Amino acid sequence: MVLFIDMKKLKILFALLFSVSTVFGQGYKPLKVDKLVTVSMPAEYTQKDTLGQHIYSANTDFGYLVTTVEPNAKDNQPLKREKDLKALMKNYIKGIQQQTGDGSTQNIRDTTVGNLEAKAFTLVTDDGNGNIQNRNFLVIYTKDATYTFQYTYPDMRKELVKSEAKAFFGSIRLSSELQRDDQYTDMNNASSAGNTLVILLVVGGCIVVIAGGWYLYSRSHRKNELA
């Protein structure tokens, strides 16, 4: 009996196993970036402080990690509504894309970390020679500071970095002190919008039921008349 082995699948299997062992073998340690936010970084990270901005970075076997804490301006006006937060995030993503010139933002999505809303996306750049680089972002905005987490890697390692990227972003921990009103002040607006949606769905459902009942009644009535 001859055993045939799919070498391509075998390589992928070993690569995935290696990536998992790398995540746990590199000595990732919780890093308290300020009194409210913690993230796990490789033990040998570097720190740079510039004009109040704190930048923590580290190389991994597959990519490059960056955690940035940027205090907002002292005269920064608090956001009032959820839509203001979404607009701010949209401008932030646009600004990141413009910095790279021909970079494209992909897979933009809303997510949550702890009690806060966050934005995740990938910035893809190409040097023109087929060398494609991906930068996975997760951004959290609060009234006092903006937190940006990045995982950068070459496109050829896309399958290898999944475990490492998941471990990095999944390690972000927020203090229970951070609540949604640290992002925007009008909580009633968000809840009322949700209530309005529920009401519209209920009313729409009632209309469908009533319309369906009237159709069945009319059909039955016409049959009786013909009989």
SVG drawing of the C-alpha trace seen along z (x, -y; Angstrom):
<svg xmlns="http://www.w3.org/2000/svg" viewBox="-73 -74 87 76">
<polyline fill="none" stroke="black" stroke-width="0.4" points="0.0,0.0 1.5,-3.3 0.7,-6.4 0.4,-9.6 1.0,-12.9 -0.2,-16.2 3.0,-18.2 1.2,-21.6 -1.2,-20.7 1.6,-19.3 3.6,-22.6 0.5,-24.6 -0.1,-22.4 3.5,-22.7 3.4,-26.5 0.2,-26.8 1.6,-24.7 4.8,-26.8 2.8,-30.0 0.9,-28.9 4.0,-27.8 5.6,-31.2 2.8,-33.1 3.2,-31.3 7.0,-30.9 8.0,-34.6 7.4,-35.6 4.4,-37.9 3.7,-39.9 0.9,-42.3 1.9,-45.9 0.0,-48.6 0.1,-51.4 -1.7,-53.7 -3.9,-53.3 -6.9,-52.2 -5.6,-50.0 -3.4,-46.9 -2.2,-44.8 0.3,-41.9 3.5,-42.6 6.8,-40.7 9.1,-41.1 11.7,-42.9 9.6,-45.9 10.8,-49.4 9.1,-52.6 9.2,-56.0 7.5,-59.1 7.0,-62.1 5.0,-65.2 2.9,-63.1 2.4,-60.3 3.5,-56.9 4.5,-54.4 5.3,-50.7 6.7,-48.5 8.2,-45.1 9.2,-42.6 7.8,-39.1 8.8,-36.2 6.1,-37.0 5.4,-40.7 5.7,-43.9 3.5,-45.2 2.8,-48.8 0.6,-50.2 0.1,-53.9 -1.5,-56.0 -2.2,-59.6 -3.7,-62.0 -6.4,-64.2 -6.0,-68.0 -6.8,-69.7 -9.5,-71.8 -11.0,-68.8 -14.8,-69.0 -16.5,-65.8 -18.5,-64.0 -22.2,-64.2 -23.7,-61.3 -22.7,-57.9 -22.9,-59.3 -20.2,-61.8 -17.9,-58.9 -18.5,-57.1 -17.7,-60.3 -14.5,-60.8 -13.4,-57.2 -14.2,-57.6 -11.9,-60.7 -9.2,-58.8 -9.2,-56.0 -9.2,-58.4 -6.2,-60.2 -4.3,-56.9 -4.9,-56.0 -3.8,-59.5 -0.5,-59.1 0.4,-56.1 -0.6,-57.7 -1.8,-54.7 -2.7,-52.5 -6.2,-51.0 -8.3,-50.4 -10.2,-47.1 -12.5,-45.0 -13.6,-48.1 -15.9,-47.0 -17.3,-48.0 -16.4,-46.0 -16.3,-46.4 -13.6,-46.1 -14.9,-45.9 -17.6,-48.5 -16.4,-50.6 -17.0,-50.8 -14.0,-50.3 -13.1,-50.3 -11.0,-47.6 -9.6,-47.7 -6.7,-46.6 -4.5,-49.0 -2.9,-47.3 0.1,-48.9 2.1,-47.7 5.6,-49.0 4.9,-48.4 7.2,-45.4 4.6,-43.0 5.6,-43.3 2.3,-43.7 2.1,-44.7 -0.9,-44.5 -1.4,-46.6 -4.2,-45.4 -5.6,-48.3 -7.8,-48.4 -8.7,-51.9 -10.4,-52.9 -11.4,-56.6 -12.1,-58.1 -12.6,-61.7 -9.1,-61.7 -7.0,-59.6 -7.0,-57.6 -5.6,-54.1 -4.3,-52.5 -3.1,-48.9 -1.3,-47.7 -0.1,-44.4 2.0,-44.7 3.1,-41.8 3.9,-40.9 1.0,-39.5 2.9,-36.2 2.6,-35.4 -1.1,-36.0 -1.9,-32.4 1.0,-32.3 0.1,-35.3 -3.5,-34.5 -2.8,-33.0 -0.3,-35.7 -2.6,-38.6 -5.5,-37.0 -3.5,-36.7 -2.3,-40.3 -5.7,-42.0 -7.4,-39.6 -5.1,-40.6 -6.4,-44.2 -8.0,-44.8 -9.8,-47.9 -10.5,-49.1 -14.2,-48.9 -13.9,-52.7 -14.1,-53.1 -17.8,-53.3 -19.6,-54.3 -20.1,-57.9 -16.3,-58.2 -16.7,-58.2 -19.8,-60.3 -22.1,-62.0 -25.7,-61.5 -26.5,-58.0 -30.2,-58.6 -29.7,-59.3 -28.2,-55.8 -30.8,-54.0 -33.7,-56.0 -32.4,-55.1 -32.4,-51.4 -35.9,-51.8 -37.1,-53.5 -35.8,-50.5 -37.6,-48.0 -40.8,-50.0 -40.5,-50.1 -39.9,-46.4 -42.9,-45.7 -45.2,-48.0 -43.9,-46.5 -44.6,-43.0 -48.1,-44.0 -48.8,-45.5 -47.6,-42.2 -49.8,-40.1 -52.9,-42.4 -52.3,-42.5 -51.9,-38.7 -55.1,-38.2 -57.1,-40.6 -55.9,-38.8 -57.0,-35.4 -60.3,-36.8 -60.9,-38.4 -60.0,-35.2 -62.3,-33.1 -65.1,-35.6 -64.8,-35.6 -64.9,-31.8 -68.1,-31.8 -69.7,-34.3 -68.8,-32.2 -70.2,-29.1"/>
</svg>
